[in-house]
């Protein structure tokens, strides 16, 4: 039986995706989620959605409570236990770090990590531009 509430692509690692995203704001949490699941669900499309949320975070920069250092290190240890490939782990880690220390450089680093993942994915569709509407509203 398929679990549509908490599907396998969120819970197939040592920890569940929500154990991380519950501590992030909306945009960073969604970017994290799409990177987390991209290999098991929608591939390139999920990475493009992650970039969209990172751009929105950069452009809107809504105020949010920063992730405290202690929580950041706990989440990094959990992330390491999940066994992601190096590039996926780097992108997820960059988002966690951005939530701890939100700067233009850190959001650029997270964006660059996602773009590196995209370069390694088979080309299915062009990347959305800065002005592309939300890909979730089809």
C-alpha positions, 0 to 999 in steps of 0.5 A: 500500500502506498503512503501518500501522507509520508511517502518513502522518498521522505523516510528512506534515509536514517532520518526523515526530511521533516526532522530538518525542515521543521526548523527552517523557514518556508523557502529554505525548508521547501528548497531542502525538501526538493533537494532531499527527494530529487533522485527518488521523485522528480529529478531535474524538476525538483532541483529547479523548484529548489532554485526557485525557492532559493531565489525567492528567499534571496529576493524577499528575504523574509525575517525568520528565526535563525537556526541556533548553532547547537541545533545546526550541529545536531542536524548536520550529524543527522544529515551525515547519517542519511548517506546522501551522495557528496553533492546532495549532502553539500546542497542540503548542508549549505541550506542548513548553514544559510538558516544559521547564518543568513548572508548573501554569500551563503545563499549564493553558496546554496544556489551554486550547490543546487546548480551543480546538482542540476548540471549532473542531471539529464536535461529534461527542460530548461531552467526557469528564469527569475520571473518564472511563476511558481512551478507548483502552481500548474 
